[in-house]
Amino acid sequence: SYVLTQPPSVSVAPGKTATITCEGNNIGSKSVHWYQQKPGQAPVVVIYYDADRPSGVPERFSGSNSGNTATLTISRVEAGDEADYHCQVWDSSSDPPLYVFGTGTKVTV
Amino acid sequence: EVQLMETGGGLIQPGGSLRLSCAASGFSVSDVYMNWVRQAPGKGLEWVSVLYRGGSTYYADSVKGRFTISRDNSKNTLYLQMHSLRAEDTAVYYCARAIRYFDNWGQGTLVTVSS
């Protein structure tokens, strides 16, 4: 089965840039989606199809995907960005195609 | 406005059964892919099951043969019937709407499997 690996934690100072990686075999050939989850709440999509932002998500959130690594970047980090972040792909190479989540990253501001 | 609301969680003994419900509003569950995703305490997200628009169903290996996903179009509700529950099934269970990514989630319902 397809595996997505994220760093367990990332620490960043307010106003700086947080970079969260999601590693998977040839992940650049798949579409990657990112979710923000605050304590006690359901996940919310912040980036879909590698780099698109839903309405209401600040431009400070951006995504990229190439080779074996997808990246979520949060610029000018604010205290309210402190949360868990999860990457996800739809693994069309499996039979049947299935959804796969990354291991999750806790961002501390 | 799209809304999803899960109910049915609770404390259940190992080997027991439980049925979760997910009431949808703002769209028809029969028109989209509907999923169950769970999160064990302090852990990451784990996809559990999907019900396609056409009726096909798929499951994670960890629940295959024990869980069944279904829907009632007249009630616009998604279900997850869970049998032979194990301690490792303890988690918050979310229903979520998705095609390639999950664009709407319920608030989740906690299932605790313990004697």
Interface residues (C-beta under 8 A of the other chain):
Chain A: S1 S31 H33 Y35 Q37 Q41 A42 P43 V44 V45 Y48 Y49 P54 H86 Q88 W90 P96 L98 Y99 V100 F101 G102 T103 G104
Chain B: N35 V37 K43 G44 L45 E46 W47 V50 S56 Y58 A60 D61 Y94 A98 R100 Y101 F102 D103 W105 G106 Q107 G108
